[in-house]
Amino acid sequence: MITPEKIEEWLKEAEERPSSMAVILQYVANRLRDLTGRNEELRAENLALRTEKRVEEYEQRITHLEYQLDMLRRQFGGELPAEFLPAGQESGQVKLSVLLYDALGRILRVAVNGAQFSAGQELAQMAAPPAVNEDAPRLLVVPSYEELLFIFSSGRIATLAVESIPAAKELDWEHAAQPHEPRGGETLASLAPISSMALADFILQASRRGFVKKLMTSLAPSVLNKHYIGTGATIPGDRTYTLALCAKDDQMVMVSRDGFVLGLDVRDLPFSAEEAFRMAAMDGLAAVFVRRPEQAILAMTQAGKIIHWSPERLEISHSLKAKGQSLYSAQRRERGVQVVGAAAIGEGDWAVVLHDDGRLTAHAVRSLIDDGAIPVSGELVDFTLAVQPGIRATRE
């Protein structure tokens, strides 16, 4: 701030040393330019208030808060529509939706009653065997009241309630729902449940080649309003693999198809995409999940073999570009053994797997650990955990 006393000093300085006049005038000119710029900013802000632009911004924030509140009510408030409750069951034993989706944005939804799962139960059968390659369909099992985030390879995002996806009468891609169709060369990279976003600290994003970044959930309103979160990929040929919500004290675990696992503290993750998992040229992610330190890990190979790690076996890396730990021997890797999925597990959890003949089957995690394998006639395509509110939740 230029005070009257300061001006008196400058005038005195100019009288005593005329050569200082140019420097003083330059300083005054710079200060006037700064003040003029600030004045224009204030005028623009005042104009924005008068033209209701700021009002619209606040309305958008209120809309987002109401959106999150509605999701929380559905998840924790017991305000569930009757159609989501199994017949004769108490509130809390919620129907689940098994979602099969592909890169074209097609979704097949199978509504199941998780309270009536039985070991080895066949949940559904696809009309034709699924593709078994990099773009093979992926599995997601969520409560039917969940909210989904669609993440496209371009970085574009969209939201949709699971209940808005019609249950498939037959698992045929020709009759699959396509609520958010990919645009102009993009593909559907992942579906992620986001109903607990208001309770999370961060959104984690991982690419197929092991690049990761985190985003504070306080920025979620802006991200959702813009319908864009970024690709999370920085090298040619890479693309988004998935998103996950987490707390600041959680751990992020990444598992590669070649059977390597890397654990990282969420606190150590960068805010811009950086390589965290150093993988071989032909390797890629098979699973990304968040876990608490006391949770065990279960991984499944394409041959149906189970790999169970107790909580203390996972080593947490505090540096990026790590290779991680090996889930199995190099000899098994050379024979072509690959991981199709992995998850942090609890004692009462269930798993759902997709077979290469199109069958969807349910399996108790406890039985998987005891048996060490799933009977398969060919190979498995994908594996995911079925989180069942009211029966057993992975997160408390």
C-alpha positions as CSV (number, residue, x, y, z in Angstrom):
1,M,0.0,0.0,0.0
2,I,1.3,3.5,-0.9
3,T,0.9,5.8,2.1
4,P,1.1,9.7,2.1
5,E,4.3,9.4,4.1
6,K,5.8,7.2,1.4
7,I,4.9,9.8,-1.3
8,E,6.5,12.6,0.8
9,E,9.7,10.5,1.0
10,W,9.7,10.0,-2.8
11,L,9.2,13.7,-3.4
12,K,12.1,14.5,-1.1
13,E,14.2,11.9,-2.8
14,A,13.5,13.3,-6.2
15,E,14.4,16.8,-5.1
16,E,17.7,15.7,-3.6
17,R,18.6,13.2,-6.4
18,P,16.9,14.0,-9.7
19,S,18.4,10.8,-11.2
20,S,16.1,8.7,-8.9
21,M,13.0,10.2,-10.6
22,A,12.9,7.5,-13.4
23,V,13.0,4.6,-10.9
24,I,10.2,6.2,-8.7
25,L,8.0,6.8,-11.7
26,Q,8.5,3.2,-12.9
27,Y,7.5,1.9,-9.5
28,V,4.4,4.1,-9.4
29,A,3.4,3.0,-12.9
30,N,3.8,-0.7,-12.0
31,R,1.7,-0.2,-8.9
32,L,-1.0,1.6,-10.8
33,R,-1.1,-1.2,-13.3
34,D,-1.6,-3.7,-10.5
35,L,-4.3,-1.7,-8.9
36,T,-6.1,-1.2,-12.3
37,G,-6.0,-5.0,-12.8
38,R,-7.4,-5.7,-9.3
39,N,-10.1,-3.1,-9.9
40,E,-11.2,-4.8,-13.1
41,E,-11.4,-8.1,-11.2
42,L,-13.6,-6.6,-8.6
43,R,-15.8,-5.1,-11.2
44,A,-16.1,-8.4,-13.0
45,E,-17.0,-10.2,-9.7
46,N,-19.5,-7.5,-9.0
47,L,-21.0,-7.9,-12.5
48,A,-21.1,-11.7,-12.0
49,L,-23.1,-11.3,-8.8
50,R,-25.5,-8.9,-10.6
51,T,-25.9,-11.3,-13.6
52,E,-26.5,-14.3,-11.3
53,K,-23.4,-16.2,-12.5
54,R,-22.3,-16.6,-8.9
55,V,-25.8,-17.6,-7.9
56,E,-25.7,-20.4,-10.5
57,E,-22.4,-21.6,-9.1
58,Y,-23.8,-21.8,-5.6
59,E,-26.9,-23.6,-6.9
60,Q,-24.6,-26.1,-8.6
61,R,-22.9,-26.8,-5.2
62,I,-26.3,-27.2,-3.5
63,T,-27.4,-29.6,-6.2
64,H,-24.2,-31.7,-5.8
65,L,-24.7,-31.8,-2.0
66,E,-28.3,-32.9,-2.4
67,Y,-27.1,-35.6,-4.9
68,Q,-24.6,-36.9,-2.3
69,L,-27.1,-36.8,0.5
70,D,-29.6,-38.8,-1.6
71,M,-26.9,-41.5,-2.3
72,L,-26.0,-41.6,1.4
73,R,-29.7,-42.0,2.4
74,R,-30.0,-44.9,0.0
75,Q,-26.9,-46.6,1.4
76,F,-27.2,-45.9,5.1
77,G,-30.5,-44.3,5.9
78,G,-32.7,-47.3,5.3
79,E,-34.8,-45.4,2.8
80,L,-34.8,-48.2,0.2
81,P,-37.7,-48.8,-2.2
82,A,-39.4,-52.1,-1.5
83,E,-38.4,-53.6,-4.8
84,F,-34.8,-53.7,-3.7
85,L,-35.5,-55.9,-0.7
86,P,-35.7,-59.7,-1.0
87,A,-39.2,-61.0,-0.3
88,G,-39.7,-61.6,3.4
89,Q,-36.4,-60.1,4.4
90,E,-35.6,-57.2,6.8
91,S,-34.3,-53.9,5.5
92,G,-30.5,-54.3,5.1
93,Q,-30.5,-57.6,3.2
94,V,-30.4,-55.8,-0.2
95,K,-30.7,-57.2,-3.6
96,L,-27.4,-57.2,-5.6
97,S,-26.8,-56.5,-9.3
98,V,-24.2,-58.5,-11.2
99,L,-23.1,-56.2,-14.0
100,L,-21.3,-57.5,-17.2
101,Y,-20.0,-54.7,-19.3
102,D,-17.7,-54.2,-22.3
103,A,-15.6,-51.5,-24.1
104,L,-18.6,-50.6,-26.3
105,G,-20.6,-49.5,-23.2
106,R,-23.0,-52.4,-23.3
107,I,-24.2,-53.6,-19.9
108,L,-26.0,-56.8,-18.9
109,R,-27.5,-56.7,-15.4
110,V,-28.5,-59.7,-13.5
111,A,-30.5,-59.1,-10.3
112,V,-29.7,-61.6,-7.5
113,N,-30.6,-62.2,-3.9
114,G,-27.2,-62.3,-2.1
115,A,-28.8,-63.6,1.1
116,Q,-29.6,-66.8,-0.8
117,F,-26.2,-67.4,-2.4
118,S,-25.0,-71.0,-2.2
119,A,-21.5,-72.3,-3.0
120,G,-20.9,-73.0,-6.7
121,Q,-24.4,-71.6,-7.5
122,E,-24.9,-70.7,-11.2
123,L,-26.3,-67.2,-11.3
124,A,-26.8,-66.9,-15.1
125,Q,-25.6,-68.2,-18.5
126,M,-24.5,-66.0,-21.4
127,A,-26.1,-66.7,-24.7
128,A,-22.6,-66.9,-26.3
129,P,-19.1,-67.4,-24.8
130,P,-17.5,-64.1,-23.9
131,A,-14.4,-62.7,-25.8
132,V,-11.1,-63.7,-24.1
133,N,-8.7,-60.9,-24.8
134,E,-7.7,-57.5,-23.6
135,D,-11.2,-56.2,-24.2
136,A,-13.0,-59.1,-22.6
137,P,-16.1,-58.2,-20.6
138,R,-15.6,-57.1,-17.0
139,L,-17.6,-58.0,-13.9
140,L,-18.9,-55.7,-11.2
141,V,-21.2,-56.7,-8.3
142,V,-23.0,-53.9,-6.4
143,P,-26.1,-53.3,-4.3
144,S,-29.0,-52.4,-6.6
145,Y,-29.4,-49.0,-5.0
146,E,-25.8,-48.0,-6.0
147,E,-24.8,-45.1,-8.2
148,L,-22.3,-45.8,-11.0
149,L,-19.6,-43.7,-12.5
150,F,-18.9,-44.4,-16.2
151,I,-15.2,-43.7,-17.0
152,F,-14.3,-43.5,-20.7
153,S,-10.9,-43.8,-22.3
154,S,-11.1,-40.1,-23.3
155,G,-11.4,-39.1,-19.6
156,R,-15.1,-38.3,-20.0
157,I,-17.4,-39.4,-17.2
158,A,-21.1,-39.9,-16.7
159,T,-23.3,-41.1,-13.8
160,L,-26.2,-43.4,-13.6
161,A,-28.2,-45.2,-10.9
162,V,-28.0,-49.0,-11.2
163,E,-31.8,-49.3,-11.0
164,S,-32.0,-47.3,-14.2
165,I,-30.4,-50.2,-16.1
166,P,-33.0,-52.8,-17.0
167,A,-32.4,-56.3,-15.8
168,A,-31.5,-58.6,-18.7
169,K,-34.0,-61.2,-19.7
170,E,-31.2,-63.1,-21.4
171,L,-27.5,-62.5,-21.4
172,D,-27.2,-61.6,-25.1
173,W,-25.0,-58.6,-26.1
174,E,-27.5,-57.8,-29.0
175,H,-30.1,-57.0,-26.4
176,A,-27.8,-55.3,-23.8
177,A,-28.5,-51.9,-22.4
178,Q,-26.2,-49.1,-23.6
179,P,-27.2,-46.1,-21.4
180,H,-24.0,-44.0,-22.1
181,E,-22.7,-44.8,-25.5
182,P,-19.0,-44.1,-26.2
183,R,-18.3,-41.1,-28.5
184,G,-15.9,-40.6,-31.3
185,G,-13.3,-43.3,-30.9
186,E,-13.5,-43.6,-27.1
187,T,-14.3,-46.8,-25.2
188,L,-15.8,-47.5,-21.9
189,A,-12.8,-48.1,-19.6
190,S,-14.5,-48.9,-16.3
191,L,-17.6,-48.7,-14.1
192,A,-17.1,-47.7,-10.5
193,P,-19.6,-47.4,-7.6
194,I,-19.6,-43.9,-6.0
195,S,-22.5,-43.8,-3.6
196,S,-20.1,-43.4,-0.6
197,M,-18.2,-40.5,-2.2
198,A,-19.3,-38.1,0.6
199,L,-17.6,-40.4,3.1
200,A,-14.3,-40.7,1.2
201,D,-11.2,-38.5,1.3
202,F,-9.8,-39.3,-2.2
203,I,-10.7,-40.6,-5.6
204,L,-7.9,-42.9,-6.9
205,Q,-7.3,-43.4,-10.6
206,A,-5.1,-46.0,-12.2
207,S,-4.2,-46.7,-15.8
208,R,-3.6,-50.1,-17.4
209,R,0.1,-49.6,-17.3
210,G,0.3,-48.8,-13.5
211,F,0.2,-45.0,-13.5
212,V,-1.8,-43.6,-10.6
213,K,-3.0,-40.3,-9.2
214,K,-5.4,-39.2,-6.5
215,L,-8.0,-36.4,-6.4
216,M,-9.5,-34.9,-3.3
217,T,-13.2,-35.6,-3.1
218,S,-13.8,-31.9,-2.4
219,L,-13.1,-31.4,-6.1
220,A,-15.8,-33.9,-7.1
221,P,-18.6,-31.3,-7.7
222,S,-16.4,-29.6,-10.4
223,V,-15.4,-33.0,-11.9
224,L,-19.0,-34.2,-12.1
225,N,-20.3,-30.9,-13.5
226,K,-17.7,-30.9,-16.2
227,H,-18.2,-34.6,-16.9
228,Y,-14.4,-35.0,-17.2
229,I,-11.8,-36.5,-14.9
230,G,-8.9,-37.0,-17.3
231,T,-7.4,-40.2,-18.7
232,G,-4.7,-40.8,-16.0
233,A,-2.4,-42.0,-18.7
234,T,0.7,-40.3,-19.9
235,I,2.3,-42.7,-22.4
236,P,1.2,-43.9,-25.8
237,G,-1.0,-47.0,-25.8
238,D,-2.0,-46.6,-22.1
239,R,-5.5,-45.8,-20.9
240,T,-7.6,-45.6,-17.7
241,Y,-8.2,-48.9,-16.0
242,T,-10.4,-48.0,-13.0
243,L,-11.3,-45.6,-10.2
244,A,-11.7,-46.2,-6.5
245,L,-12.8,-44.2,-3.4
246,C,-10.7,-44.4,-0.3
247,A,-9.9,-42.8,3.1
248,K,-6.5,-41.2,3.8
249,D,-5.4,-44.1,5.9
250,D,-6.2,-46.8,3.4
251,Q,-3.9,-48.7,1.2
252,M,-4.1,-49.0,-2.6
253,V,-3.3,-52.5,-4.0
254,M,-2.5,-53.2,-7.7
255,V,-2.2,-56.7,-9.1
256,S,-0.9,-57.4,-12.6
257,R,-1.9,-60.1,-15.0
258,D,1.6,-61.7,-14.7
259,G,1.1,-62.1,-11.0
260,F,2.9,-59.2,-9.3
261,V,1.3,-57.2,-6.5
262,L,2.1,-53.8,-5.3
263,G,0.8,-52.1,-2.1
264,L,1.0,-48.4,-1.6
265,D,-0.2,-46.0,1.2
266,V,-2.8,-43.6,-0.1
267,R,-0.8,-40.8,1.7
268,D,2.2,-41.5,-0.6
269,L,0.2,-41.3,-3.9
270,P,0.7,-38.3,-6.2
271,F,-1.9,-35.7,-7.3
272,S,-0.8,-36.0,-10.9
273,A,-0.4,-39.2,-12.9
274,E,2.9,-40.9,-12.3
275,E,4.2,-44.4,-12.8
276,A,3.8,-46.4,-9.6
277,F,3.9,-50.0,-10.8
278,R,6.9,-51.0,-13.0
279,M,5.6,-53.8,-15.2
280,A,7.0,-55.8,-18.1
281,A,6.2,-54.6,-21.6
282,M,3.4,-57.0,-22.2
283,D,1.9,-57.0,-18.7
284,G,-1.0,-54.9,-17.5
285,L,-3.3,-54.5,-14.5
286,A,-5.7,-57.3,-13.6
287,A,-7.1,-55.7,-10.4
288,V,-7.0,-52.4,-8.4
289,F,-8.6,-52.2,-5.0
290,V,-8.5,-50.4,-1.7
291,R,-7.9,-52.3,1.6
292,R,-7.4,-51.7,5.3
293,P,-4.1,-53.0,6.7
294,E,-5.9,-55.9,8.5
295,Q,-7.5,-57.3,5.4
296,A,-6.2,-60.4,3.6
297,I,-5.9,-60.6,-0.2
298,L,-7.3,-63.2,-2.5
299,A,-6.2,-63.5,-6.2
300,M,-7.5,-65.9,-8.8
301,T,-5.8,-67.3,-11.9
302,Q,-7.4,-68.2,-15.2
303,A,-7.2,-71.9,-14.3
304,G,-9.3,-71.3,-11.2
305,K,-6.4,-71.6,-8.7
306,I,-6.7,-69.5,-5.5
307,I,-3.8,-67.5,-4.1
308,H,-4.5,-66.3,-0.5
309,W,-2.2,-63.9,1.3
310,S,-2.6,-63.1,5.0
311,P,-2.7,-59.4,5.9
312,E,1.0,-59.2,7.0
313,R,2.4,-60.7,3.9
314,L,1.8,-57.7,1.7
315,E,4.8,-55.3,1.8
316,I,3.8,-51.6,1.5
317,S,6.1,-49.7,-0.8
318,H,6.8,-46.0,0.0
319,S,8.4,-45.3,-3.4
320,L,6.9,-45.2,-6.9
321,K,8.1,-47.2,-9.9
322,A,8.3,-50.4,-7.8
323,K,8.1,-53.9,-9.3
324,G,6.1,-55.3,-6.3
325,Q,6.0,-58.8,-4.9
326,S,5.4,-62.0,-6.9
327,L,2.3,-64.0,-6.2
328,Y,3.7,-67.2,-7.6
329,S,6.9,-68.6,-9.0
330,A,8.6,-67.7,-12.3
331,Q,8.1,-71.2,-13.5
332,R,4.4,-70.9,-13.3
333,R,4.6,-67.6,-15.0
334,E,6.6,-69.1,-17.9
335,R,3.9,-71.8,-18.2
336,G,1.3,-69.0,-18.9
337,V,-0.4,-68.7,-15.6
338,Q,-2.1,-65.3,-15.3
339,V,-4.3,-63.5,-12.8
340,V,-7.8,-62.6,-13.8
341,G,-8.8,-60.8,-10.6
342,A,-8.0,-60.0,-7.0
343,A,-9.6,-58.3,-4.0
344,A,-9.3,-57.5,-0.3
345,I,-11.5,-60.0,1.5
346,G,-13.5,-60.6,4.7
347,E,-14.5,-63.8,6.4
348,G,-18.1,-63.7,5.2
349,D,-17.6,-62.4,1.7
350,W,-18.7,-64.0,-1.6
351,A,-17.1,-64.0,-5.0
352,V,-18.6,-64.0,-8.5
353,V,-16.7,-65.4,-11.4
354,L,-17.2,-65.4,-15.2
355,H,-16.2,-68.6,-17.0
356,D,-15.1,-68.7,-20.7
357,D,-18.3,-70.7,-21.5
358,G,-20.4,-67.8,-20.3
359,R,-21.4,-69.1,-16.9
360,L,-21.6,-66.8,-13.9
361,T,-21.1,-68.6,-10.6
362,A,-21.0,-67.6,-6.9
363,H,-18.6,-68.9,-4.4
364,A,-18.1,-68.3,-0.7
365,V,-14.6,-66.8,0.0
366,R,-14.1,-69.2,3.0
367,S,-14.7,-72.2,0.8
368,L,-12.3,-70.8,-1.9
369,I,-9.5,-70.6,0.7
370,D,-10.2,-74.1,2.0
371,D,-10.5,-75.7,-1.4
372,G,-7.7,-73.7,-3.1
373,A,-9.4,-73.8,-6.5
374,I,-12.7,-73.5,-8.4
375,P,-13.7,-76.3,-10.7
376,V,-13.5,-75.1,-14.3
377,S,-14.1,-76.7,-17.7
378,G,-12.0,-74.2,-19.5
379,E,-10.7,-70.9,-18.1
380,L,-11.9,-68.0,-16.1
381,V,-12.4,-64.6,-17.6
382,D,-13.0,-62.4,-14.6
383,F,-13.4,-62.5,-10.8
384,T,-14.9,-59.9,-8.5
385,L,-16.1,-59.6,-4.9
386,A,-19.8,-59.4,-4.1
387,V,-20.2,-56.9,-1.2
388,Q,-23.5,-57.6,0.5
389,P,-24.8,-54.8,2.8
390,G,-26.6,-56.3,5.8
391,I,-24.9,-59.6,5.4
392,R,-21.2,-58.8,5.2
393,A,-19.6,-55.6,4.0
394,T,-15.9,-55.3,3.0
395,R,-15.8,-51.8,4.6
396,E,-17.4,-51.2,7.9
